[in-house]
Amino acid sequence: MLAQRANLIRSSGTATARAAAKAAAEAGKEVIDLTAGEIWSNLAPGIRDGAIEAINRGINRYTDTIGVMELREALARKISLDTGQTWKAEEVAVTSGAKQALFNAAMVLLNPGDEVIIPAPYWTTFPAQVLIAGGTPVFVDTRHNGYVPRVADIKAAVTDRTRAIVINTPNNPTGAVYDVPTLLGVADFAVNRNLWIIFDECYGDFVHGHHTHHPITSIIPEVRSRTLIVNGFSKSLALTGWRIGYIAGLKEVINAVNAFQSHTTSNPNVIAQHAVLAHLQCGDGGYQSRLRSQLASARQIGLNVLSSLKRVRVPKAAGGFYFYLDLSHLLQPATGIGGLTTTDDIVDSLLSDAGVAAVSGTTFGDPTGLRLSYGIPPEKLRIGLSRLVEVLNGWE
């Protein structure tokens, strides 16, 4: 009955986890939801004021397909500052969230049968969009290397059909921040093999401790002609519901994105565009600083609670706002945890026994992982993680 492509993909695993948490709460259960990839926060003042001003001005018409020119110019200035290179508005397209930016990239770059290298664990949308575009995702396991891909493993996965490599740092779901040698190796290899790099830096504003986020084009400028930068404001400005993202790359690629987007969504939400523009023009960085401080505090609270885990290593949580647990020791047959044999089983048990909602690593191509968001209010985070620790430590 359905098209063949409908059989290639399932609903997002993170969305399914959120739905399960919501259903449990609606059934009367007290649930601490650690599933959502968003930050609990009020709006940035510039966003709020910019949106209200746009509404009061009666701005409600179509814009250019890939965004108002003023916003694209502001984004070009932002990317130039981030990368240390000069970018122009004609190299930037505004999209309805970073998901659309990634979808655009897949649709304008990939031919049927093309392969795309994706480090695993991966954000579930990466392989889904490759499949929709007719490509083939090829996964490179990073679990043995602290969730950072080894360049040698990427090289070994490349074939004559390889078209692109996805680099997501800081990483969702693992929180890994890719180091300079890794980025250098990937960039150099991509240039030599004429491969595209799809560089997703949506969590780039959130790095912790001694770690630093490095835009890949700032490390090897030569890779710029083979790189598409994907970013957005869902994370950095806590605007998940507003759906504003962007993609930057060669003018020829952005022209293709323009044509493609004109037949899908057309322009992104006009009020959201003007709100982000106002923030970029007038924001002093204070909101982002407060948001980073909020997450740093929540991260420390979480690490303190998780330090009580007995047979699960405390995560590094180097970037983003997730704790990613390796439950492999709990899933070994000798542990005897009451018939729970998969992370899906553990997620179900945590929800039913502890009222804690989490996302199974199977969603991200990892049968032993568990993702926990710490973007929620700190008092709820402390309660939720304490319950989780109590349950996991009880399986002995």
C-alpha positions in Angstrom: 0.0 0.0 0.0 2.8 2.4 0.9 5.8 3.6 -1.1 9.0 1.5 -0.7 10.8 4.4 1.0 8.2 4.3 3.8 9.6 0.9 4.8 13.1 2.2 5.0 12.5 4.3 8.1 10.8 4.2 11.5 9.6 7.0 13.7 12.5 8.7 15.5 13.5 6.7 18.6 13.9 9.9 20.6 10.4 10.9 19.7 9.1 7.5 20.6 10.8 7.7 24.0 9.3 11.1 24.7 5.9 9.7 23.7 6.3 6.9 26.2 7.2 9.3 29.0 4.2 11.4 28.1 1.8 8.5 28.1 3.1 7.3 31.5 2.6 10.8 32.9 -0.9 11.0 31.5 -1.8 7.7 33.0 -1.1 9.2 36.4 2.5 8.1 37.0 5.0 10.6 38.3 7.7 10.7 35.6 11.1 12.4 35.4 11.6 12.8 31.7 15.3 12.6 30.7 14.6 11.9 27.0 14.2 15.3 25.4 17.0 17.0 23.4 16.1 20.4 24.7 17.0 22.8 27.5 14.5 24.1 30.0 14.8 27.9 29.8 13.0 31.1 29.2 13.3 32.9 25.9 16.3 35.1 25.2 15.1 38.7 25.5 16.2 39.5 22.0 14.2 36.6 20.6 11.1 37.6 22.4 11.3 41.3 21.5 12.2 40.6 17.9 9.2 38.3 17.5 6.8 40.8 19.1 8.2 43.6 17.0 7.8 41.6 13.8 4.2 40.8 14.7 3.4 44.4 15.5 4.9 45.4 12.2 2.5 43.0 10.4 5.3 40.9 9.0 3.4 37.9 7.6 4.3 37.4 4.0 6.6 35.0 2.2 10.3 35.7 2.3 13.0 34.5 0.0 13.0 30.7 0.0 16.2 30.4 1.9 15.6 33.3 4.3 15.5 37.1 4.4 18.8 38.5 3.2 19.5 40.4 6.4 19.4 37.2 8.4 21.6 35.4 5.9 24.1 38.3 6.1 24.0 38.1 9.9 24.6 34.3 9.8 27.5 34.8 7.3 29.1 37.2 9.8 28.6 34.7 12.6 30.1 31.8 10.6 33.0 34.1 9.6 33.7 34.9 13.2 33.4 31.2 14.2 35.7 29.9 11.5 38.1 32.7 10.9 37.2 32.8 7.2 35.1 35.1 5.2 31.6 33.8 4.3 29.0 35.6 2.2 25.2 35.5 2.4 25.0 33.6 -0.9 26.8 30.7 0.9 24.1 30.4 3.6 20.6 29.0 3.5 18.1 29.4 6.4 16.0 26.3 7.0 13.2 25.0 9.2 15.5 23.7 11.8 18.8 21.8 11.4 16.9 18.7 10.4 15.8 20.3 7.2 19.4 21.5 6.6 20.6 17.9 6.8 17.8 16.7 4.6 18.6 19.3 2.0 22.2 18.2 2.1 21.3 14.6 1.6 18.9 15.4 -1.3 21.2 17.7 -3.3 24.4 15.6 -2.7 23.5 12.0 -2.9 22.7 9.8 -5.9 21.1 6.3 -5.4 23.6 3.9 -4.1 26.0 6.5 -2.8 27.5 5.6 0.6 27.8 7.9 3.6 30.2 7.2 6.5 28.4 7.8 9.9 30.3 7.3 13.2 28.2 5.2 15.7 26.5 5.8 18.1 24.8 8.3 15.9 21.8 10.7 16.0 19.1 8.6 14.5 18.1 11.1 11.8 21.5 10.8 10.0 21.0 7.3 8.5 17.3 7.9 8.0 17.8 10.8 5.8 20.6 9.1 3.8 18.1 6.2 3.2 15.4 8.6 2.1 17.8 10.1 -0.4 18.5 6.7 -1.9 22.0 6.4 -0.3 23.5 3.7 2.0 24.7 4.5 5.5 28.0 2.9 6.5 28.6 2.9 10.2 32.0 3.2 12.0 32.0 2.0 15.6 33.5 4.5 18.0 32.8 2.7 21.3 36.3 1.3 21.6 37.8 4.8 21.4 35.8 6.9 23.8 33.1 7.6 21.2 35.5 9.5 18.9 36.1 7.8 15.5 39.6 6.7 14.6 40.6 8.1 11.2 42.0 4.6 10.3 38.5 3.1 10.8 36.9 5.8 8.6 39.5 5.1 5.9 38.8 1.4 6.1 35.1 2.0 5.6 35.5 4.0 2.4 34.7 2.4 -0.9 34.4 3.6 -4.5 30.8 4.4 -3.7 31.6 6.7 -0.7 30.3 10.2 -1.2 30.3 11.8 2.2 31.3 11.6 5.9 29.1 12.9 8.7 30.9 14.6 11.5 28.8 15.5 14.6 30.7 17.3 17.3 29.9 17.7 20.1 28.2 14.5 19.5 24.6 13.5 20.1 24.1 11.1 21.8 27.5 10.5 23.4 28.6 14.0 24.3 32.1 13.3 22.8 34.0 16.3 21.5 36.3 15.5 18.6 39.9 16.5 19.1 42.1 18.4 16.6 44.1 15.4 15.4 40.9 13.6 14.5 39.4 16.5 12.7 42.7 17.1 10.9 42.8 13.5 9.8 39.3 13.4 8.5 39.6 16.7 6.7 42.9 15.8 5.0 41.4 12.5 3.9 38.2 14.1 2.6 40.2 16.5 0.5 42.5 13.8 -0.9 39.6 11.5 -1.7 37.3 14.3 -2.9 34.6 13.4 -0.3 32.0 15.7 1.2 32.0 16.4 4.9 28.6 17.1 6.5 29.6 19.0 9.7 26.9 19.1 12.3 27.9 21.5 15.1 24.4 22.0 16.6 25.9 21.5 20.1 29.0 23.6 19.5 28.1 26.2 22.1 28.2 23.6 24.9 31.6 22.2 25.7 32.8 21.5 29.2 36.1 21.3 31.2 39.2 21.5 29.1 37.5 20.6 25.9 37.1 23.0 22.9 34.9 22.9 19.9 36.7 23.3 16.6 34.9 24.1 13.4 36.5 21.8 10.9 37.1 24.5 8.2 39.1 26.5 10.7 41.6 23.7 11.1 42.1 22.9 7.4 40.9 25.8 5.3 41.2 23.7 2.1 38.4 21.5 3.3 35.9 24.3 3.0 35.1 23.6 -0.6 34.1 20.0 0.4 32.2 20.9 3.6 28.6 21.7 4.5 28.2 23.3 7.9 24.9 22.5 9.6 23.8 24.4 12.7 20.7 25.9 14.3 19.3 27.7 17.3 17.2 24.9 18.8 20.0 24.1 21.3 22.1 27.3 21.5 19.1 29.5 22.2 16.7 26.8 23.6 14.4 27.3 20.6 13.4 23.7 19.8 9.9 24.6 18.9 10.7 27.6 16.7 12.4 25.5 13.9 15.2 27.8 12.7 18.5 26.3 11.4 20.9 26.9 8.6 23.3 25.3 6.2 26.5 26.9 4.8 28.6 25.8 1.9 29.7 26.5 -1.7 27.4 28.9 -3.6 26.6 26.2 -6.1 25.4 23.8 -3.3 23.3 26.6 -1.7 21.7 27.4 -5.1 20.7 23.7 -5.3 19.3 23.9 -1.7 17.3 26.9 -2.7 15.7 25.1 -5.7 15.0 22.0 -3.6 13.6 23.9 -0.6 11.3 25.9 -2.9 9.4 22.6 -3.6 9.3 21.4 0.0 8.7 24.0 2.8 9.6 27.2 1.0 10.7 29.8 3.5 11.1 29.1 7.2 8.7 30.7 9.6 9.0 34.5 9.0 8.5 35.5 12.7 11.1 33.1 13.9 13.5 34.5 11.2 13.0 38.1 12.4 13.3 37.0 16.1 16.7 35.3 15.4 17.8 38.3 13.3 17.1 40.7 16.2 19.0 38.5 18.6 22.0 38.3 16.3 22.0 42.1 15.8 21.4 43.1 19.4 22.3 40.2 21.7 25.3 40.8 23.9 26.0 37.2 24.6 24.6 37.3 28.1 21.8 34.9 27.5 24.1 32.3 26.0 26.5 32.7 28.9 23.7 32.1 31.4 22.5 29.1 29.5 26.0 27.6 29.5 26.3 28.3 33.3 22.9 26.6 33.8 24.1 23.5 31.9 27.5 23.5 33.6 25.7 23.5 37.0 23.3 20.7 35.9 26.2 18.7 34.6 28.0 18.8 37.9 24.9 17.9 39.8 24.4 14.9 37.5 28.0 13.8 37.7 27.9 13.9 41.5 24.8 11.7 41.6 26.1 9.3 38.9 29.4 8.9 40.7 27.5 6.5 43.0 27.0 4.0 40.2 28.7 0.7 41.1 29.1 -1.2 37.8 28.6 1.6 35.3 31.4 4.1 34.4 30.6 7.7 35.0 30.3 9.4 31.6 32.7 12.2 30.5 29.9 14.3 29.2 32.5 16.5 27.4 29.9 18.4 25.3 26.2 19.0 24.7 23.8 18.2 27.5 23.6 14.4 27.7 25.0 11.8 30.0 25.7 8.7 27.9 26.0 5.5 30.0 27.7 2.3 28.9 25.6 -0.5 30.3 27.6 -3.4 28.8 28.6 -4.7 32.3 25.0 -4.8 33.4 24.0 -6.7 30.3 26.5 -9.5 30.7 24.8 -12.9 31.5 26.7 -13.3 34.8 25.2 -10.2 36.3 21.7 -11.7 36.7 19.5 -8.7 36.5 16.2 -10.4 36.5 15.8 -11.3 32.8 16.6 -7.8 31.5 18.8 -8.6 28.5 18.7 -5.4 26.4 18.9 -1.6 27.0 15.3 -1.5 25.7 14.4 -3.7 28.6 16.3 -1.5 31.0 14.5 1.6 29.7 11.1 0.0 30.2 12.1 -1.1 33.7 13.3 2.4 34.6 10.1 3.9 33.4 7.8 1.4 35.2 9.9 0.9 38.4 11.5 4.3 38.9 9.4 6.7 36.9 12.5 7.8 34.9 12.3 8.1 31.2 15.5 7.6 29.2 16.5 6.8 25.6 17.9 3.4 24.7 21.2 3.2 22.9 19.5 0.9 20.3 18.0 4.1 18.9 21.5 5.3 18.1 22.9 2.0 16.8 24.4 1.0 20.1 22.9 -2.0 22.0 24.7 -1.1 25.3 24.1 2.6 25.6 21.7 4.8 27.5 21.1 8.6 26.9 20.0 10.9 29.7 19.3 14.6 29.1 20.4 17.1 31.8 18.6 20.0 30.2 15.8 19.8 32.7 15.3 21.8 36.0 18.1 20.8 38.5 15.8 19.6 41.2 14.1 17.2 38.8 17.4 16.1 37.5 18.7 15.2 40.9 15.6 13.2 41.8 15.6 11.4 38.4 19.2 10.4 38.4 19.1 9.3 42.1 16.2 7.0 41.2 18.1 5.7 38.3 21.3 5.0 40.3 19.2 3.2 43.0 17.6 0.9 40.4 20.8 0.2 38.5 22.8 -0.5 41.7 20.1 -2.8 42.8 20.7 -5.2 40.0 23.5 -7.3 41.6 
